[in-house]
């Protein structure tokens, strides 16, 4: 099996959640069409977009926030397992209150990360649908967790 580099795409942090869902689907379709590779995982890096038109920045070497979109049960479970392994190494954050993220179609991505920081939480995930083969979206916050997940994703599949 050939190992594929997981694509990383910039996304403005003011993007609404509903627009992000549409964007991620279009990115997946375009990537599959252009490369012929049906990759099951994409990474999006939110960035602070300027108020005037400008080209998006390149993916940073050490992002503090990423969004991982997995397509299907296999990739979703692999990411959950990687996050469980990371949790054992992760510095413990003082939990101030239960994780309760308000998420509506017009919620900007920036607001999701702000809500995570207030708890504080390093990972927030949503399963995409009721189907057992549904994918998931993982909102990941803090440089340590992002770095460790990238390391885990580059490990060979066992």
N, C-alpha and C positions, 0 to 999 in steps of 0.2 A: 504494500500500500504506500502510495506517495504522500509525503507530508506536505501540506499546503500552508503557506504563510497566512496567518489570519489578517485580513484587511482591516485597516484602521482609517476611519473617515471622520473629518471634523464636522461638528454640528453646532450652530449658534445656541448658546445657553438660553436665549429668549424663545426658542422654538417651542410651540405648544405641543403638549403630549399627543394630541390627535394628529397633528402634522408630522410629528416624529414617527408615529406608527405607519403613516402613509409613506413617508420618506424611506424608512427602513425596508419596507416591502419593495419599493421601486429600486433601491440600491441592490437588494438581493437578486431581483429579476435581471437587472442590467449586468451585474457581475457574472451571473450564470450564463447569460446570452453571449457576453463578450469573451469570456474565457473558456466556456464549456465545462467549467468546474462547478459542481453543486456543493459549495462549501456550507457547512451547517452552522457556522459561527461568524458573526461580524462584531467589530468593536467600533464604537463611536466615542469621540472625545469632545465633550462640550467646551466651547471657547467663548470668551467675551467678545461679542461682535461689535465692531464700530457702528456708530449711528449713520455713517455715510458708506456708500458702496466701496468695497475693498475685497481683494482676493482672500479666501480663507487661509488661515495659517497652516503650516505643516504640522503633523502630529509631533507633540513634544516628547522628549526623551523620558521625562519623569512627570507624567500627568498626575494630578491629585484626584481627578474624577474621570470615570469612564462608564459607558453603558455597553453591556455585552448582550447581544441578541442571539439566542440559540434557536435553531429550527429543528424541532423534533425532540423526542424523549431521550434518545441516546446522548446527544450533546448537552441537553439540559441536566441530565443526571451526572454527567462527567464534570460539569461546572459546579454543581452542588457539592460533589465529592471533593473537588479541589478547594472550594471555599471552606469546607469542614476541616481539611488539613491545615489550611492557612489560619483558621480560627485558633488552633492550638498554639501557634507561634505568635499570634498577634498581641501587641500590647493591649491590656484591658482598659477600656474607656469606662469612666464612671457613668453608669446608666442612671439618668435622672428621672425618666418616666417611660412608660411602655411605648413601643413603636406604633404610631398611629399616623400614617401619612394620608393627607387629603389629596386625592388625585381625581381631577376632572378632565374632560377633553381639552379645555382651554388652559390648563395648568402649565406654566412654562417649566422647562427642565431645571432651570436655576432654582425654582421654588421647591422642587423635590429634594435637591441637595441641601437647601437651607433647612428644610424640615428634618432631614436626616441629621444634620449637624446639631440641631437643637436637642435631640434625644439624648446623647449622640449615638448614631448607628453608622456602621461602615458598609453594610450591605442591605439592600432592599430589593426584593424580587417579586415579579408578577408572572404567573403562568398564563399563557395565551390560549385561553379556551378551556373547555371541559374535557376534551378528548385526552386519553392517556398518552397519545403521541404528540401532544401540543408542545410547542416551544416555550421559551420564557425570556423575559427581559430582566437583566440584573443591573441595578444602579449601584455602582461601587465607588466609595469615597475613602480617602486618605491615601497618601503616597505609598505607605507600607503595604496596604492591601492590594493596591493596583500593581505594584512591583512584584509582589509574591504571586499574584494570579498570572501575570505575564510569564513568570518563571515556570509555574505549574503547567501552563498551556504549551510551553516549548518542550516539555518532557515527552519522551516517546510513549505511545499508548501501549499499555501492558495487556 
